[in-house]
Amino acid sequence: MRGKDQLFEDGDVFGASDAELDNALKELSTGYVPNDMVRHREIIRGITINTIKSQRHIDRIEARNQKLTYIIIVLTSVSIILSILVFIFK
């Protein structure tokens, strides 16, 4: 598993797995930065990782919502068609 520094140096942070991002966040939250001049870099990395994870979560929710919307449309259509058929043949 790659560390946080390698993820950002390679520019592959956007393609990293959730486990790698979790590991990088763990490194960021438990590591010590002795130099105040580079501490902001670690803060920005943490914000970047959290943004990526949040966007992935939103994308998963949106995919589920699209599936549910499709199911609701199909069920509503079936219900309307059945109602019309019952009304016609009653």
DODO-362689 format. One line per 4 residues: number of its first residue (from 1); their letters; for each residue x, y, z of C-alpha. Coordinates in steps of 0.1 Angstrom, whole numbers, plus 5000, padded with zeros to 4 digits. Example, Ala and Ser with C-alpha at 12.3 -4.5 7.8 and 13.67 -1.06 7.14 Angstrom:
# residues 2
1	AS	5123,4955,5078  5137,4989,5071
END
This chain:
# residues 90
1	MRGK	5000,5000,5000  5014,5034,4990  5019,5061,5016  5005,5096,5015
5	DQLF	5037,5111,5001  5038,5086,4972  5001,5092,4964  5007,5129,4960
9	EDGD	5041,5127,4943  5028,5104,4916  4997,5125,4912  4976,5093,4916
13	VFGA	4957,5105,4947  4925,5108,4925  4928,5072,4914  4937,5057,4948
17	SDAE	4915,5032,4964  4894,5041,4995  4917,5019,5016  4947,5039,5004
21	LDNA	4930,5072,5011  4920,5060,5046  4956,5050,5052  4968,5084,5040
25	LKEL	4943,5101,5063  4956,5080,5092  4992,5090,5084  4982,5126,5083
29	STGY	4962,5125,5115  4988,5106,5135  5020,5120,5120  5041,5149,5133
33	VPND	5052,5178,5112  5081,5194,5129  5084,5222,5104  5057,5249,5105
37	MVRH	5066,5260,5070  5053,5228,5055  5025,5220,5079  5000,5237,5055
41	REII	5008,5211,5029  4996,5183,5052  4964,5203,5059  4958,5207,5022
45	RGIT	4964,5170,5016  4939,5161,5043  4913,5184,5028  4920,5170,4993
49	INTI	4916,5134,5005  4884,5142,5023  4870,5160,4992  4878,5130,4971
53	KSQR	4861,5106,4996  4831,5129,4999  4827,5131,4961  4829,5093,4958
57	HIDR	4802,5090,4985  4780,5114,4967  4785,5095,4934  4775,5063,4951
61	IEAR	4743,5079,4965  4735,5094,4931  4738,5060,4914  4715,5045,4940
65	NQKL	4690,5073,4935  4690,5068,4898  4682,5031,4902  4654,5039,4926
69	TYII	4640,5066,4903  4640,5040,4875  4622,5015,4897  4596,5041,4908
73	IVLT	4589,5051,4872  4585,5015,4861  4562,5007,4890  4542,5039,4885
77	SVSI	4538,5031,4848  4526,4995,4856  4502,5009,4881  4487,5034,4856
81	ILSI	4484,5007,4829  4467,4983,4853  4443,5010,4865  4434,5018,4829
85	LVFI	4429,4981,4821  4407,4976,4852  4386,5007,4843  4381,4996,4807
89	FK	4373,4959,4814  4352,4965,4845
END
